[in-house]
């Protein structure tokens, strides 16, 4: 989750109109932060671990009996 900023953004909210003539709402998109990068690193680590486990089990022909 991103932390809320205490200062207003530099770009003021603009009222835009849609092609139908109704006013729209300006919503600023959230910016990525270090926590989003950590989520990407953890996803990469889980994918790599799954791949390595699959390669290890392939050496045993996926037989799990002791």
PyMOL commands that set and color helices and strands:
alter all, ss='L'
color gray80, all
select helices_A, chain A and resi 34-59
alter helices_A, ss='H'
color red, helices_A
deselect
rebuild
show_as cartoon
